[in-house]
């Protein structure tokens, strides 16, 4: 049942605020204490290992930044297909986290089995609590996103991000670190903000019609939103079949700028945070080569530099730590509307399966 939407993907994008609110209410009490299943206490670990595939891997990359900056914990992140064959050393004070929407991804399950008996604790972050990955973990953290039908993952990703952020905040509390002011309250307010972004009549559709003409699209981001640039590129290539790459903005001049000309849209994710000026200077390098910049920022950022861009998208201002969750919404919408403009099979893109149970 698409609940009045044209595609499951559109329905699942629209469900995100309510699902996020439910997830937060499930794990954070009225007094802001975070309670995780299995009584996970991060004082018991000295590092975190996170392994996943695809979109889940980008959620882990986002979380690496959070665990490092919010909780001061070292984090290793890898794609399961690489991790499983590398035979990496695993410390006995490592919390090993396996993240999978389906809970059935073959490579992720194999990586989990490799660390069983080596890591202190094996935790699974899954959408399907009865799945293989959940069954083989010591602790299961359900993301409570409901059944995801669209092959391209959307609502599972935002709830994966939210649970990982709550874990990082819990890790900070467990390790006696002071949480940045306004972070938990900001997280609670986030579903309302996502609702506003989803409802706002904006220019996503006209930008998407422009993207639909492109052969290549670049996504740039720095810091907290760099993994969202990767996710934006993955979503666009999956459902619109347009070649898209996500890059750390600072890597642009180390190669990808050679691709830029007036035919290449470059989507720049740049909340007005402490790295904004750096990202803007990368954007200017793109403009100098005639690239078509789509600047996604907040009002302050758009007021300052929006005039130079081909198109802009203005998002509300949120706590900088929360920006990855917010900036996910426009990249999902751009991918969706570009695919609709191209007339592809949005929910069942060619060559892709929802659950990858073979390696
Ligand atoms: C992207 C997508 C895939 C999955 C990947 C892992 O939209 O859906 O990249 O994220 O196949 O799947 P799970 O999370 O089920 O292990």
Boltz pocket constraint, residues with backbone or C-beta under 6 A from the ligand:
constraints:
  - pocket:
      binder: B
      contacts: [[A, 53], [A, 54], [A, 55], [A, 56], [A, 99], [A, 100], [A, 101], [A, 102], [A, 103], [A, 104], [A, 105], [A, 108], [A, 151], [A, 152], [A, 153], [A, 154], [A, 234], [A, 235], [A, 238], [A, 353], [A, 354], [A, 355], [A, 356]]
      max_distance: 6.0
